Amino acid sequence: MKCPSCQTENQNSSRFCIDCGASLAVAPPLDDGIRRSPSAAVNKRYAQDKSPGVAAVLSFLIVGLGQVYNGDVLKGVVLFVGFLVLSFTVIGAIGVWGFGIYDAYQVAKGNKSIWK
């Protein structure tokens, strides 16, 4: 069973996702006949109809800007401050910068949930 929040594959008997801890309880079908979990509706508030490419490019230009574009301002600010703090170490700054690009792309694509 795939987690509706982070798309991690879990055992069919699991009640919670092994990666993000989201509930795997199956919700009753909605009007369109698609079964969704309760947490799936919560995650759709963010990064809905966002372009993964635009999110990645924005994070490439300014660390955390892709997260702000996706609707997660807190994560964007944390990444930007982390980049500034770690800027005295090249490896730390590149790590935060690279993570920001990857995360913005994955969240906009819908493969990763946003911090709650």
Biotite code that builds the C-alpha atoms (Angstrom):
import biotite.structure as struc

atoms = struc.array([
    struc.Atom([0.000, 0.000, 0.000], chain_id="A", res_id=1, res_name="MET", atom_name="CA", element="C"),
    struc.Atom([1.397, 3.399, -0.986], chain_id="A", res_id=2, res_name="LYS", atom_name="CA", element="C"),
    struc.Atom([1.350, 6.217, 1.525], chain_id="A", res_id=3, res_name="CYS", atom_name="CA", element="C"),
    struc.Atom([-0.863, 9.058, 0.240], chain_id="A", res_id=4, res_name="PRO", atom_name="CA", element="C"),
    struc.Atom([1.464, 11.643, 1.787], chain_id="A", res_id=5, res_name="SER", atom_name="CA", element="C"),
    struc.Atom([4.954, 10.560, 0.734], chain_id="A", res_id=6, res_name="CYS", atom_name="CA", element="C"),
    struc.Atom([4.305, 7.732, -1.767], chain_id="A", res_id=7, res_name="GLN", atom_name="CA", element="C"),
    struc.Atom([6.414, 5.256, 0.260], chain_id="A", res_id=8, res_name="THR", atom_name="CA", element="C"),
    struc.Atom([5.465, 1.613, -0.267], chain_id="A", res_id=9, res_name="GLU", atom_name="CA", element="C"),
    struc.Atom([4.198, 0.017, 2.985], chain_id="A", res_id=10, res_name="ASN", atom_name="CA", element="C"),
    struc.Atom([2.916, -3.425, 3.921], chain_id="A", res_id=11, res_name="GLN", atom_name="CA", element="C"),
    struc.Atom([-0.826, -3.877, 3.344], chain_id="A", res_id=12, res_name="ASN", atom_name="CA", element="C"),
    struc.Atom([-1.342, -4.568, 7.065], chain_id="A", res_id=13, res_name="SER", atom_name="CA", element="C"),
    struc.Atom([0.335, -1.291, 8.134], chain_id="A", res_id=14, res_name="SER", atom_name="CA", element="C"),
    struc.Atom([-1.780, 1.362, 9.807], chain_id="A", res_id=15, res_name="ARG", atom_name="CA", element="C"),
    struc.Atom([0.860, 4.100, 9.574], chain_id="A", res_id=16, res_name="PHE", atom_name="CA", element="C"),
    struc.Atom([3.546, 4.943, 7.004], chain_id="A", res_id=17, res_name="CYS", atom_name="CA", element="C"),
    struc.Atom([7.022, 3.677, 7.886], chain_id="A", res_id=18, res_name="ILE", atom_name="CA", element="C"),
    struc.Atom([8.611, 6.837, 6.414], chain_id="A", res_id=19, res_name="ASP", atom_name="CA", element="C"),
    struc.Atom([6.446, 9.828, 7.384], chain_id="A", res_id=20, res_name="CYS", atom_name="CA", element="C"),
    struc.Atom([4.080, 8.301, 9.976], chain_id="A", res_id=21, res_name="GLY", atom_name="CA", element="C"),
    struc.Atom([0.886, 9.344, 8.158], chain_id="A", res_id=22, res_name="ALA", atom_name="CA", element="C"),
    struc.Atom([-2.225, 7.282, 8.733], chain_id="A", res_id=23, res_name="SER", atom_name="CA", element="C"),
    struc.Atom([-2.877, 4.668, 6.067], chain_id="A", res_id=24, res_name="LEU", atom_name="CA", element="C"),
    struc.Atom([-6.548, 4.302, 6.968], chain_id="A", res_id=25, res_name="ALA", atom_name="CA", element="C"),
    struc.Atom([-8.688, 4.159, 3.857], chain_id="A", res_id=26, res_name="VAL", atom_name="CA", element="C"),
    struc.Atom([-11.364, 6.815, 3.651], chain_id="A", res_id=27, res_name="ALA", atom_name="CA", element="C"),
    struc.Atom([-14.772, 6.191, 2.109], chain_id="A", res_id=28, res_name="PRO", atom_name="CA", element="C"),
    struc.Atom([-15.014, 7.069, -1.587], chain_id="A", res_id=29, res_name="PRO", atom_name="CA", element="C"),
    struc.Atom([-15.816, 10.657, -2.489], chain_id="A", res_id=30, res_name="LEU", atom_name="CA", element="C"),
    struc.Atom([-18.172, 11.751, -5.260], chain_id="A", res_id=31, res_name="ASP", atom_name="CA", element="C"),
    struc.Atom([-15.642, 10.914, -7.973], chain_id="A", res_id=32, res_name="ASP", atom_name="CA", element="C"),
    struc.Atom([-15.273, 7.315, -6.726], chain_id="A", res_id=33, res_name="GLY", atom_name="CA", element="C"),
    struc.Atom([-11.582, 7.681, -5.807], chain_id="A", res_id=34, res_name="ILE", atom_name="CA", element="C"),
    struc.Atom([-10.660, 6.427, -2.324], chain_id="A", res_id=35, res_name="ARG", atom_name="CA", element="C"),
    struc.Atom([-8.390, 8.790, -0.411], chain_id="A", res_id=36, res_name="ARG", atom_name="CA", element="C"),
    struc.Atom([-6.917, 8.834, 3.062], chain_id="A", res_id=37, res_name="SER", atom_name="CA", element="C"),
    struc.Atom([-7.733, 11.730, 5.398], chain_id="A", res_id=38, res_name="PRO", atom_name="CA", element="C"),
    struc.Atom([-4.156, 13.064, 5.233], chain_id="A", res_id=39, res_name="SER", atom_name="CA", element="C"),
    struc.Atom([-4.189, 13.247, 1.411], chain_id="A", res_id=40, res_name="ALA", atom_name="CA", element="C"),
    struc.Atom([-6.624, 16.163, 1.475], chain_id="A", res_id=41, res_name="ALA", atom_name="CA", element="C"),
    struc.Atom([-4.418, 18.073, 3.911], chain_id="A", res_id=42, res_name="VAL", atom_name="CA", element="C"),
    struc.Atom([-1.324, 17.828, 1.689], chain_id="A", res_id=43, res_name="ASN", atom_name="CA", element="C"),
    struc.Atom([-3.172, 19.091, -1.394], chain_id="A", res_id=44, res_name="LYS", atom_name="CA", element="C"),
    struc.Atom([-3.324, 22.598, 0.091], chain_id="A", res_id=45, res_name="ARG", atom_name="CA", element="C"),
    struc.Atom([0.353, 23.019, -0.713], chain_id="A", res_id=46, res_name="TYR", atom_name="CA", element="C"),
    struc.Atom([2.127, 22.805, -4.050], chain_id="A", res_id=47, res_name="ALA", atom_name="CA", element="C"),
    struc.Atom([-1.096, 22.125, -5.909], chain_id="A", res_id=48, res_name="GLN", atom_name="CA", element="C"),
    struc.Atom([-0.680, 22.937, -9.608], chain_id="A", res_id=49, res_name="ASP", atom_name="CA", element="C"),
    struc.Atom([2.924, 24.027, -9.047], chain_id="A", res_id=50, res_name="LYS", atom_name="CA", element="C"),
    struc.Atom([5.602, 23.362, -11.644], chain_id="A", res_id=51, res_name="SER", atom_name="CA", element="C"),
    struc.Atom([8.463, 21.168, -10.369], chain_id="A", res_id=52, res_name="PRO", atom_name="CA", element="C"),
    struc.Atom([10.855, 22.839, -12.824], chain_id="A", res_id=53, res_name="GLY", atom_name="CA", element="C"),
    struc.Atom([9.996, 26.348, -11.657], chain_id="A", res_id=54, res_name="VAL", atom_name="CA", element="C"),
    struc.Atom([10.341, 25.283, -8.010], chain_id="A", res_id=55, res_name="ALA", atom_name="CA", element="C"),
    struc.Atom([13.781, 23.779, -8.671], chain_id="A", res_id=56, res_name="ALA", atom_name="CA", element="C"),
    struc.Atom([15.018, 26.820, -10.614], chain_id="A", res_id=57, res_name="VAL", atom_name="CA", element="C"),
    struc.Atom([13.808, 29.207, -7.907], chain_id="A", res_id=58, res_name="LEU", atom_name="CA", element="C"),
    struc.Atom([15.666, 27.170, -5.279], chain_id="A", res_id=59, res_name="SER", atom_name="CA", element="C"),
    struc.Atom([18.723, 27.145, -7.526], chain_id="A", res_id=60, res_name="PHE", atom_name="CA", element="C"),
    struc.Atom([18.693, 30.943, -7.690], chain_id="A", res_id=61, res_name="LEU", atom_name="CA", element="C"),
    struc.Atom([17.915, 31.639, -4.023], chain_id="A", res_id=62, res_name="ILE", atom_name="CA", element="C"),
    struc.Atom([17.981, 28.940, -1.354], chain_id="A", res_id=63, res_name="VAL", atom_name="CA", element="C"),
    struc.Atom([14.459, 28.371, 0.001], chain_id="A", res_id=64, res_name="GLY", atom_name="CA", element="C"),
    struc.Atom([12.622, 30.315, -2.702], chain_id="A", res_id=65, res_name="LEU", atom_name="CA", element="C"),
    struc.Atom([11.292, 27.105, -4.276], chain_id="A", res_id=66, res_name="GLY", atom_name="CA", element="C"),
    struc.Atom([9.777, 26.126, -0.933], chain_id="A", res_id=67, res_name="GLN", atom_name="CA", element="C"),
    struc.Atom([8.104, 29.532, -0.662], chain_id="A", res_id=68, res_name="VAL", atom_name="CA", element="C"),
    struc.Atom([6.755, 29.042, -4.203], chain_id="A", res_id=69, res_name="TYR", atom_name="CA", element="C"),
    struc.Atom([5.343, 25.663, -3.114], chain_id="A", res_id=70, res_name="ASN", atom_name="CA", element="C"),
    struc.Atom([3.566, 27.318, -0.184], chain_id="A", res_id=71, res_name="GLY", atom_name="CA", element="C"),
    struc.Atom([5.863, 26.233, 2.647], chain_id="A", res_id=72, res_name="ASP", atom_name="CA", element="C"),
    struc.Atom([7.316, 29.533, 3.838], chain_id="A", res_id=73, res_name="VAL", atom_name="CA", element="C"),
    struc.Atom([8.650, 28.115, 7.124], chain_id="A", res_id=74, res_name="LEU", atom_name="CA", element="C"),
    struc.Atom([10.781, 25.502, 5.369], chain_id="A", res_id=75, res_name="LYS", atom_name="CA", element="C"),
    struc.Atom([12.048, 28.135, 2.932], chain_id="A", res_id=76, res_name="GLY", atom_name="CA", element="C"),
    struc.Atom([13.105, 30.448, 5.754], chain_id="A", res_id=77, res_name="VAL", atom_name="CA", element="C"),
    struc.Atom([14.771, 27.580, 7.656], chain_id="A", res_id=78, res_name="VAL", atom_name="CA", element="C"),
    struc.Atom([16.729, 26.562, 4.554], chain_id="A", res_id=79, res_name="LEU", atom_name="CA", element="C"),
    struc.Atom([17.773, 30.145, 3.834], chain_id="A", res_id=80, res_name="PHE", atom_name="CA", element="C"),
    struc.Atom([18.944, 30.746, 7.410], chain_id="A", res_id=81, res_name="VAL", atom_name="CA", element="C"),
    struc.Atom([20.680, 27.365, 7.436], chain_id="A", res_id=82, res_name="GLY", atom_name="CA", element="C"),
    struc.Atom([22.466, 28.288, 4.230], chain_id="A", res_id=83, res_name="PHE", atom_name="CA", element="C"),
    struc.Atom([23.619, 31.599, 5.731], chain_id="A", res_id=84, res_name="LEU", atom_name="CA", element="C"),
    struc.Atom([24.798, 29.937, 8.940], chain_id="A", res_id=85, res_name="VAL", atom_name="CA", element="C"),
    struc.Atom([26.658, 27.193, 7.070], chain_id="A", res_id=86, res_name="LEU", atom_name="CA", element="C"),
    struc.Atom([28.021, 29.499, 4.369], chain_id="A", res_id=87, res_name="SER", atom_name="CA", element="C"),
    struc.Atom([31.417, 29.552, 6.072], chain_id="A", res_id=88, res_name="PHE", atom_name="CA", element="C"),
    struc.Atom([31.761, 25.863, 5.186], chain_id="A", res_id=89, res_name="THR", atom_name="CA", element="C"),
    struc.Atom([31.557, 25.157, 1.492], chain_id="A", res_id=90, res_name="VAL", atom_name="CA", element="C"),
    struc.Atom([30.298, 21.600, 1.967], chain_id="A", res_id=91, res_name="ILE", atom_name="CA", element="C"),
    struc.Atom([27.542, 22.682, 4.392], chain_id="A", res_id=92, res_name="GLY", atom_name="CA", element="C"),
    struc.Atom([26.339, 25.466, 2.124], chain_id="A", res_id=93, res_name="ALA", atom_name="CA", element="C"),
    struc.Atom([26.344, 23.238, -0.958], chain_id="A", res_id=94, res_name="ILE", atom_name="CA", element="C"),
    struc.Atom([24.491, 20.539, 0.984], chain_id="A", res_id=95, res_name="GLY", atom_name="CA", element="C"),
    struc.Atom([21.709, 22.885, 2.086], chain_id="A", res_id=96, res_name="VAL", atom_name="CA", element="C"),
    struc.Atom([21.509, 24.404, -1.397], chain_id="A", res_id=97, res_name="TRP", atom_name="CA", element="C"),
    struc.Atom([21.319, 20.992, -3.076], chain_id="A", res_id=98, res_name="GLY", atom_name="CA", element="C"),
    struc.Atom([18.728, 19.726, -0.608], chain_id="A", res_id=99, res_name="PHE", atom_name="CA", element="C"),
    struc.Atom([16.619, 22.836, -1.231], chain_id="A", res_id=100, res_name="GLY", atom_name="CA", element="C"),
    struc.Atom([16.609, 22.247, -4.987], chain_id="A", res_id=101, res_name="ILE", atom_name="CA", element="C"),
    struc.Atom([15.787, 18.537, -4.606], chain_id="A", res_id=102, res_name="TYR", atom_name="CA", element="C"),
    struc.Atom([13.087, 19.130, -1.982], chain_id="A", res_id=103, res_name="ASP", atom_name="CA", element="C"),
    struc.Atom([11.362, 21.921, -3.922], chain_id="A", res_id=104, res_name="ALA", atom_name="CA", element="C"),
    struc.Atom([11.237, 19.730, -7.028], chain_id="A", res_id=105, res_name="TYR", atom_name="CA", element="C"),
    struc.Atom([9.924, 16.652, -5.175], chain_id="A", res_id=106, res_name="GLN", atom_name="CA", element="C"),
    struc.Atom([7.254, 18.576, -3.246], chain_id="A", res_id=107, res_name="VAL", atom_name="CA", element="C"),
    struc.Atom([5.979, 20.329, -6.390], chain_id="A", res_id=108, res_name="ALA", atom_name="CA", element="C"),
    struc.Atom([5.926, 16.975, -8.179], chain_id="A", res_id=109, res_name="LYS", atom_name="CA", element="C"),
    struc.Atom([3.891, 15.499, -5.324], chain_id="A", res_id=110, res_name="GLY", atom_name="CA", element="C"),
    struc.Atom([6.427, 12.846, -4.278], chain_id="A", res_id=111, res_name="ASN", atom_name="CA", element="C"),
    struc.Atom([7.211, 14.354, -0.895], chain_id="A", res_id=112, res_name="LYS", atom_name="CA", element="C"),
    struc.Atom([5.118, 15.948, 1.818], chain_id="A", res_id=113, res_name="SER", atom_name="CA", element="C"),
    struc.Atom([5.659, 19.378, 3.232], chain_id="A", res_id=114, res_name="ILE", atom_name="CA", element="C"),
    struc.Atom([6.719, 19.878, 6.850], chain_id="A", res_id=115, res_name="TRP", atom_name="CA", element="C"),
    struc.Atom([3.744, 20.116, 9.146], chain_id="A", res_id=116, res_name="LYS", atom_name="CA", element="C"),
])
